[in-house]
Amino acid sequence: MSNYSHAELDDAFREFQKAVAEIAVTRDWDRFAEMFTADARYIEHALGTMSGREEIRAWIWKTMTAFPGSHMTGFPSLWHVVDAPTGRVICEVDNPMRDPGDGTHITATNITILTYAGDGLWNCEEDVYNPMEFGQAAMRWCEKAADLGTLDDEASRWMQTVGKMFARRG
């Protein structure tokens, strides 16, 4: 049972989303890590669990500075619900990729469960998603960028290695 009201959780989530929108522009991933308690957990179903703010910091920098994270332009919540008794906010996050050059919108979504710790900090984030959908979206982006002549070296390397498992068959 949490001690946080629906209004407090909703306000904290609004501030979290505002900060994440700014971070998506500045790419200041240290600021992202600072939104978590020193002993926070970040549960990422495909990549494991990070324990503590410093593990979260190292992981988020590695993840968001490499393709496809480096090509994502924002992380807006499409909807959210507040569960005051558990101190959680559950939301669907959109992960759009930058325009490959012709206005095409390529994205994938995930469900995020945030557990609030008070004072504007979170002590747990869990991202639930289908890694295949994210890989396929990244590959669609690469294919479109290649067709348009805008595929950069980093995305090209990904496309020729990890991305091969997400290529369309037949």
Residue pairs with C-beta under 8 A, 6 or more apart in sequence:
1 85
1 86
2 84
2 85
2 86
2 87
2 88
2 116
3 87
3 118
4 12
4 84
4 87
4 116
4 118
5 84
6 82
6 84
8 116
9 82
9 84
9 87
9 88
9 89
9 116
10 82
10 89
12 89
12 116
12 120
13 77
13 80
13 82
13 89
13 91
13 114
15 120
16 35
16 114
16 122
17 76
17 77
19 31
19 32
19 35
20 32
20 75
21 74
21 75
21 76
22 31
23 29
23 31
23 32
24 72
24 73
24 74
24 75
27 64
27 65
29 57
29 60
29 61
29 64
29 65
30 57
30 61
32 60
33 53
33 54
33 56
33 57
33 60
34 53
35 120
35 121
35 122
36 42
36 53
36 56
36 121
36 122
36 123
36 125
37 53
37 117
37 121
37 122
37 123
38 52
38 53
39 51
39 52
39 53
39 123
40 52
40 53
40 56
40 117
40 121
40 122
40 123
40 124
40 125
41 49
41 50
41 51
41 123
41 124
41 125
42 49
42 50
42 55
42 56
42 59
42 124
42 125
42 126
43 49
43 124
43 125
43 126
43 127
44 50
44 59
44 127
45 126
45 127
45 128
45 129
45 131
46 129
46 131
47 59
47 63
50 56
50 58
50 59
63 69
64 70
64 72
66 154
67 138
67 154
67 155
67 157
67 158
68 97
68 134
68 137
68 138
68 141
68 155
68 158
70 154
71 97
71 98
71 138
71 141
71 155
72 95
72 96
72 97
72 98
73 96
73 97
73 98
74 94
74 95
74 96
75 93
75 94
75 95
76 93
76 94
77 91
77 92
77 93
77 94
77 112
78 91
78 92
78 93
78 94
78 109
79 91
79 92
80 89
80 90
80 91
80 92
81 89
81 90
81 91
82 88
82 89
83 89
83 90
86 115
87 115
87 116
88 113
88 114
88 115
88 116
89 113
89 114
89 116
90 111
90 112
90 113
90 114
91 111
91 112
91 114
92 109
92 110
92 111
92 112
93 109
93 110
93 111
93 112
93 127
94 107
94 109
95 107
95 108
95 109
95 110
95 134
95 137
96 105
96 106
96 107
97 106
97 107
97 137
97 138
97 141
99 105
100 106
100 141
100 144
100 145
100 148
100 150
101 144
101 145
101 148
101 149
101 150
102 144
102 148
104 144
106 137
106 140
106 141
106 144
107 137
108 129
108 130
108 133
108 134
108 136
108 137
109 129
110 127
110 128
110 129
110 134
111 127
111 128
111 129
112 125
112 126
112 127
112 128
113 124
113 125
113 126
113 128
114 122
114 124
114 125
115 122
115 123
115 124
115 125
116 122
116 123
117 123
132 166
135 162
135 163
135 165
135 166
136 166
138 158
138 163
138 166
139 159
139 163
139 166
139 167
139 168
141 155
142 151
142 155
142 156
142 158
142 159
142 163
143 159
145 151
145 152
145 155
146 156
146 159
151 159
